[in-house]
Amino acid sequence: MERIYKTMRNTGICNIVIGSVILAAGIAVGVMAIVSGAVLLKRKSEITF
């Protein structure tokens, strides 16, 4: 039984770590998208097709 609890604990820790990494990556990508969009809006008058 103790082996099962250790496996469950390790799996839980792994899930928390993976979730934190995904959350941080999502926030970073979101910030980069907002900054990129702001730069495009700022230089809208310079863009010609």
Summary of the structure (lengths in Angstrom):
residues: 49
radius of gyration: 21.2
end to end distance: 68.2
largest distance: 68.6
contacts: 85
relative contact order: 0.07
helix: 90%
strand: 0%
